[in-house]
């Protein structure tokens, strides 16, 4: 693993543990086992690290959606309900991503306009990717894929929050069934 990836991995872990504001460049350098000077060579500011982490995080979600589209579109023998369950499980149960996703969103909403702009752009990309995937996979079973894509993204964000605060398993089967009925 190259030094930039080590920095990003350590920064991500620290930010999940301590929060974005509670993580210093000194903490990151120490965790990676490098000097602050070496860290500054790769990243001049913590904001630069946050942007790279946000891009990697947002791209990972988009890549999962694209992977799902490519593989489900090829084998669309699943029921509509099964397809929705797969979408929900892939995004909701990605372990550390949920916490980090909401740390980034909170930071973007409260005091980081550049990060907010990245989220706005990526959310629109996700929604369009999801709508396109729904059309490909569900074919004539999806009456209004565009509106359904908005609903699925809102549902995913809500489910990630619920997963973080709930001791009970999420009823993804039931939610997938309702989404299938709405499609």
Beta strands, then each sheet from edge to edge (+ up, - down):
end
